[in-house]
Amino acid sequence: MSKTVAVFGGSGFLGTYIVNELIASNYEVLVFDKKNSEYIPEEVYHNLDILNREAVEGVFKNYKIDYVYNLAGFANLDRAIDFPIEAFNLNVMGNLNIIEASKNANVKRFVFASSAYAMSDKGSFYGISKLSSEKVVEEYHKRYSLKYTILRFGSVYSERDFENNYIFNLIHKAISSGKIVHGGDGNEIREYIHAADAAKLSVQILEKEEFEAKHLMLTGVERLKRVELFQMINEILGNKISIELANDGYQNHYRFTPYSFIPQESQRLTPNPYIDMGQGILNCIKEVHSKLSHE
């Protein structure tokens, strides 16, 4: 008998990959989000606002849920700086609604999608909201024995068009405008991971006891400076793109590592095998060209 997984925020960037991976792994999947996505089957989607506590509770009354992923919330760091109340409502209060209902339903595992910025003194309100929700999850485990895994995602990318898909949007702007403009000096280091690889890792840990009550950092294996990423994109595009390093405003993002302090020890997971960075960027470029040609 297949097990049922509720994915809150399953229509989002990373959520669509995790939903597809869960389906491929023969789970019964229910997606709860405020809007649907072309990247997931229509029949698994259910409209829901995580700030509506009664609606969230209704999910667990109407369905027997075995596992829960919470990927819903405010995902844009820069927008969170401008809208801290909205960010905390979604990332903390919304998570509380889901975790309280999960506790009452005795789910087998609650998986919370956090961020590398939960470990950093950068990230402003976004990072603080993620860390706050991590502490809430940990406390529910202590008080109510709720089984959990926290996944801290770093620099995730893919060829799908989402607001918080940095590399896709970077390539889109580069092709449209003929230039890449970056607020930092280009020496910032990131370990990029394709969303498909991140999704595989996110599903592989679900039923393994060794990952219960653990904080996992999901990261890629290729360390790149931002400027190296820009140069790679430019080279693939025939060196037709100008690169402008403004070096005038990148204070809310970490430069070399998200580790400013360690609220909880984090175990690092890397995909093996994995989607090569060059191939991943090429797929992004192909998708951007297809999108622009249709526009």
C-alpha positions as CSV (number, residue, x, y, z in Angstrom):
1,M,0.0,0.0,0.0
2,S,1.4,3.4,-1.0
3,K,2.0,6.1,1.5
4,T,0.5,9.5,1.2
5,V,2.7,12.7,1.2
6,A,1.3,16.2,1.6
7,V,3.5,18.8,0.0
8,F,2.7,22.4,1.1
9,G,4.2,24.8,-1.4
10,G,4.4,22.0,-4.0
11,S,3.7,24.4,-6.9
12,G,6.9,26.4,-6.2
13,F,10.3,26.2,-7.8
14,L,11.8,23.4,-5.7
15,G,8.4,22.0,-4.8
16,T,7.6,21.0,-8.4
17,Y,10.7,18.9,-8.5
18,I,10.1,17.2,-5.2
19,V,6.5,16.5,-6.2
20,N,7.6,14.8,-9.4
21,E,10.3,12.9,-7.6
22,L,7.8,11.7,-5.0
23,I,5.4,10.5,-7.7
24,A,8.2,8.7,-9.5
25,S,9.0,7.0,-6.2
26,N,5.4,5.7,-6.0
27,Y,4.1,7.9,-3.2
28,E,0.5,9.2,-3.3
29,V,1.1,13.0,-3.5
30,L,-1.2,15.8,-2.4
31,V,-0.1,19.3,-3.3
32,F,-1.4,22.3,-1.3
33,D,-0.6,25.8,-2.6
34,K,-2.2,29.1,-3.5
35,K,-1.7,28.5,-7.3
36,N,-1.2,25.6,-9.6
37,S,1.9,24.9,-11.7
38,E,2.3,23.6,-15.2
39,Y,5.1,21.4,-13.9
40,I,2.9,19.1,-11.7
41,P,-0.1,16.9,-12.5
42,E,-3.3,18.9,-12.2
43,E,-5.1,16.1,-10.3
44,V,-2.7,16.3,-7.3
45,Y,-3.2,20.1,-6.8
46,H,-5.5,21.6,-4.1
47,N,-5.8,25.3,-3.5
48,L,-4.9,26.3,0.0
49,D,-3.6,29.3,2.0
50,I,-1.3,28.1,4.8
51,L,-2.3,31.2,6.9
52,N,-5.8,29.8,7.0
53,R,-5.5,27.5,10.1
54,E,-8.9,25.8,9.7
55,A,-8.1,25.0,6.0
56,V,-4.7,23.5,7.0
57,E,-6.4,21.4,9.8
58,G,-9.0,20.3,7.2
59,V,-6.3,18.6,5.1
60,F,-5.5,16.2,7.9
61,K,-9.2,15.6,8.7
62,N,-9.9,14.8,5.0
63,Y,-6.9,12.7,4.3
64,K,-4.7,10.2,6.1
65,I,-1.3,11.8,5.7
66,D,1.9,9.8,6.4
67,Y,4.5,12.4,5.6
68,V,4.6,16.2,5.2
69,Y,6.9,18.5,3.3
70,N,6.6,22.2,4.1
71,L,8.1,24.2,1.2
72,A,5.6,27.0,1.3
73,G,6.5,30.5,2.3
74,F,8.4,33.7,1.4
75,A,11.3,32.6,-0.8
76,N,12.8,35.8,-2.0
77,L,15.5,37.2,0.3
78,D,15.5,40.8,-1.1
79,R,11.7,41.0,-1.1
80,A,11.6,39.8,2.5
81,I,13.8,42.8,3.4
82,D,11.1,45.1,2.1
83,F,8.2,43.1,3.5
84,P,9.3,41.6,6.9
85,I,5.8,41.2,8.3
86,E,4.6,39.2,5.3
87,A,7.8,37.1,5.4
88,F,7.4,36.2,9.0
89,N,3.7,35.5,8.6
90,L,4.3,33.0,5.9
91,N,7.6,31.5,7.0
92,V,6.8,31.3,10.7
93,M,3.1,31.5,11.4
94,G,2.2,29.4,8.2
95,N,4.7,26.8,9.3
96,L,3.2,26.7,12.8
97,N,-0.2,26.0,11.3
98,I,1.2,23.1,9.3
99,I,3.3,21.6,12.1
100,E,0.5,21.9,14.7
101,A,-1.8,20.0,12.4
102,S,0.9,17.5,11.6
103,K,1.5,16.9,15.3
104,N,-2.2,16.3,15.9
105,A,-2.3,13.8,13.0
106,N,0.7,11.8,14.2
107,V,2.6,12.0,10.9
108,K,5.6,9.8,10.5
109,R,8.0,12.7,9.4
110,F,7.7,16.4,9.1
111,V,10.2,17.8,6.5
112,F,10.9,21.5,6.7
113,A,12.5,23.4,3.8
114,S,14.9,25.8,5.4
115,S,17.8,27.8,3.9
116,A,21.6,28.1,4.2
117,Y,20.8,31.6,5.4
118,A,19.4,30.1,8.6
119,M,23.1,29.6,9.6
120,S,24.2,33.1,8.6
121,D,24.2,36.6,10.0
122,K,23.4,37.7,6.4
123,G,20.0,37.2,4.9
124,S,18.2,39.8,7.0
125,F,14.6,39.0,7.8
126,Y,14.5,36.0,5.4
127,G,17.3,34.2,7.3
128,I,15.9,35.1,10.7
129,S,12.4,33.8,9.7
130,K,13.9,30.5,8.5
131,L,16.0,30.1,11.7
132,S,12.9,30.9,13.8
133,S,10.9,28.1,12.1
134,E,13.8,25.7,12.6
135,K,13.6,26.4,16.3
136,V,9.8,25.8,16.3
137,V,10.3,22.4,14.6
138,E,13.0,21.4,17.1
139,E,10.7,22.4,20.0
140,Y,7.8,20.4,18.7
141,H,10.1,17.4,18.6
142,K,11.2,18.0,22.2
143,R,7.7,18.6,23.5
144,Y,5.5,16.3,21.4
145,S,8.0,13.8,19.9
146,L,7.2,15.0,16.3
147,K,9.7,13.3,14.0
148,Y,11.3,15.8,11.6
149,T,14.1,16.5,9.2
150,I,15.2,20.0,8.3
151,L,16.7,20.6,4.8
152,R,18.8,23.6,4.3
153,F,19.0,24.5,0.7
154,G,21.7,26.6,-0.8
155,S,22.1,27.8,-4.4
156,V,19.5,25.7,-6.3
157,Y,18.9,26.3,-10.0
158,S,17.2,24.8,-13.1
159,E,15.8,25.5,-16.5
160,R,12.3,26.2,-15.1
161,D,11.0,29.8,-15.0
162,F,10.4,30.8,-11.4
163,E,10.9,34.2,-9.6
164,N,13.5,32.7,-7.2
165,N,15.5,30.7,-9.8
166,Y,18.5,33.0,-9.9
167,I,20.5,31.4,-12.8
168,F,17.5,31.2,-15.1
169,N,16.5,34.8,-14.5
170,L,20.2,35.8,-14.9
171,I,20.4,34.1,-18.3
172,H,17.0,35.6,-19.4
173,K,18.2,39.1,-18.6
174,A,21.6,38.5,-20.2
175,I,20.0,37.3,-23.5
176,S,17.4,40.0,-23.5
177,S,19.7,42.9,-22.6
178,G,23.1,41.7,-23.8
179,K,24.6,42.2,-20.4
180,I,25.0,40.9,-16.9
181,V,24.9,43.4,-14.1
182,H,26.0,42.2,-10.6
183,G,25.9,44.2,-7.4
184,G,29.0,42.5,-5.8
185,D,32.6,42.2,-6.9
186,G,32.1,38.7,-8.5
187,N,34.3,36.9,-6.0
188,E,31.3,35.5,-4.0
189,I,31.5,31.7,-4.0
190,R,28.5,29.4,-4.4
191,E,28.0,25.6,-4.6
192,Y,25.2,25.3,-7.1
193,I,22.9,22.3,-7.1
194,H,20.4,21.5,-9.8
195,A,16.8,21.3,-8.5
196,A,16.4,17.8,-9.8
197,D,19.4,16.6,-7.8
198,A,18.2,18.5,-4.7
199,A,14.8,16.8,-5.1
200,K,16.3,13.4,-5.3
201,L,18.2,13.9,-2.0
202,S,15.1,15.4,-0.4
203,V,13.1,12.3,-1.2
204,Q,15.8,9.7,-0.5
205,I,16.0,10.8,3.2
206,L,12.3,10.6,3.9
207,E,12.0,7.1,5.4
208,K,15.6,6.6,6.6
209,E,15.9,6.7,10.4
210,E,19.4,8.0,10.2
211,F,18.1,11.4,9.0
212,E,15.5,11.7,11.7
213,A,15.9,14.9,13.9
214,K,18.8,16.0,11.6
215,H,19.6,19.2,9.9
216,L,20.9,18.5,6.4
217,M,22.7,21.0,4.1
218,L,21.9,20.1,0.5
219,T,24.6,21.5,-1.8
220,G,26.3,20.9,-5.1
221,V,29.8,19.7,-5.6
222,E,31.0,22.5,-7.9
223,R,32.3,25.6,-6.2
224,L,32.1,28.6,-8.5
225,K,32.8,32.3,-8.1
226,R,29.9,34.5,-9.3
227,V,32.2,35.9,-12.0
228,E,33.2,32.4,-13.2
229,L,29.5,31.7,-13.6
230,F,29.0,34.8,-15.6
231,Q,32.0,34.0,-17.8
232,M,30.7,30.5,-18.3
233,I,27.3,31.8,-19.5
234,N,29.1,34.4,-21.7
235,E,31.3,31.8,-23.3
236,I,28.3,29.5,-24.1
237,L,26.6,32.5,-25.6
238,G,29.5,33.2,-27.9
239,N,31.1,35.9,-25.8
240,K,28.5,38.5,-26.8
241,I,27.5,39.5,-23.2
242,S,29.1,42.4,-21.3
243,I,29.7,41.8,-17.6
244,E,29.4,44.7,-15.2
245,L,30.5,44.2,-11.6
246,A,29.0,47.2,-9.7
247,N,30.5,46.2,-6.3
248,D,28.0,48.6,-4.7
249,G,25.4,46.6,-2.8
250,Y,25.6,43.0,-1.9
251,Q,25.6,43.3,1.9
252,N,22.6,41.1,2.5
253,H,24.2,38.0,0.8
254,Y,27.1,36.0,2.1
255,R,30.4,36.0,0.1
256,F,32.2,32.7,0.7
257,T,30.2,30.7,3.2
258,P,26.8,30.9,4.9
259,Y,28.3,29.7,8.2
260,S,28.4,32.8,10.5
261,F,27.2,30.8,13.5
262,I,25.9,27.3,14.0
263,P,22.5,27.1,15.7
264,Q,22.5,23.3,15.1
265,E,25.0,21.0,13.6
266,S,24.3,20.5,9.9
267,Q,25.2,17.3,8.0
268,R,26.1,17.9,4.3
269,L,24.5,15.9,1.5
270,T,25.8,16.1,-2.1
271,P,24.3,14.3,-5.1
272,N,26.2,11.4,-6.8
273,P,25.8,11.3,-9.7
274,Y,24.7,14.9,-10.4
275,I,23.8,17.2,-13.3
276,D,26.9,18.9,-14.6
277,M,26.9,22.7,-14.2
278,G,27.8,23.3,-17.8
279,Q,25.0,21.1,-19.0
280,G,22.6,22.6,-16.5
281,I,23.4,26.2,-17.8
282,L,23.1,25.0,-21.4
283,N,19.6,23.6,-20.6
284,C,18.7,27.0,-19.0
285,I,19.9,28.9,-22.1
286,K,17.9,26.6,-24.4
287,E,14.7,27.1,-22.3
288,V,15.2,30.9,-22.2
289,H,15.6,31.0,-26.0
290,S,12.5,28.9,-26.4
291,K,10.6,31.2,-24.1
292,L,11.8,34.4,-25.8
293,S,10.9,33.0,-29.2
294,H,7.4,32.3,-28.1
295,E,7.1,35.8,-26.6
